[in-house]
């Protein structure tokens, strides 16, 4: 897992939040744990009780899509710790309209349900 996952995990620990699970749909992580917390698919997360989600996605291109998926599916607050920027945004200092980042490539994403 990435340093983003560790940062989210550490922040939860320092604030006293109970981490219920790490959500990751990649089959390579099925049945594993992250720092003593079960890694579960989105479908298996449904069987757990939690009050919110912290999105710690490593891939900026898929951040918006993953945020939307989680918000629609779970009806709990989803905290996005950062918003990815495109080079054009950095150069001009102006945000691009929603959806202008492009189609997300297939890959890794994760969320911590707390």
C-alpha positions, 0 to 999 in steps of 0.5 A: 500500500502507498504512503497515502494509505499510511497517512490516512491510517495514522491520522485515524489512529491519532484522532481516535477513530476506529478503523473498521476496514480498508476497502480495495477491490484488487484481487491480490489483496483478498484476505489480507490485513493492513496493520491489523485491519481487514482488507475487504472488497466494496461488496464485503464492506456492506456487511460492516457498520461505519460512519464515514470513509476516508479516501486515500487513493494513490492514483490522481486520475481515478480520484474523482471516479472513486469518490463518486462510487463511494459516495453513491454506494454507501450514503456516508460522508466521504473525506477526500484528503486531496484533489489532484491537479493537472499541469494546466491547473498548476501553470495557470493557477485556475482549476479545470472544470469537473471531469476534465482530468480524463478517463482513469486508467485501470489500477489501484485505489483504496479507501479506509472505512472508519 
